[in-house]
Amino acid sequence: MLGAANRDRERVSTRDRLDITRKDTRHLSFGFDPHFCLGSALARVEGQIVIGTVVQRWPGMQVAGDEFESRYNPSFRILIPLPVAY
């Protein structure tokens, strides 16, 4: 299940935290070997553009609150909504 990817407690102690500076990048988000996602390079560039634009446009933006609501889906982890303050 994709929702379980990168959640191994033995590899990632802060698995519930988004950390774009995390050094261990041996994740399975884009698959592995013959199941590697062909669109991974495009997805990474898109992510860099989006995160870079948000940081430039709203440099003081922070997540607001400590509790988050998620929607149940057996395949994906879906966070709704993500309250922010800027």
Secondary structure, 3 states (H helix, E strand, C coil): CHHHCCCCCCCCCCCCCCCCCCCCCCCCCCCCHHHCCCCHHHHHHHHHHHHHHHHHHCCCCEECCCCCCEECCCCCCEECCCCEEC
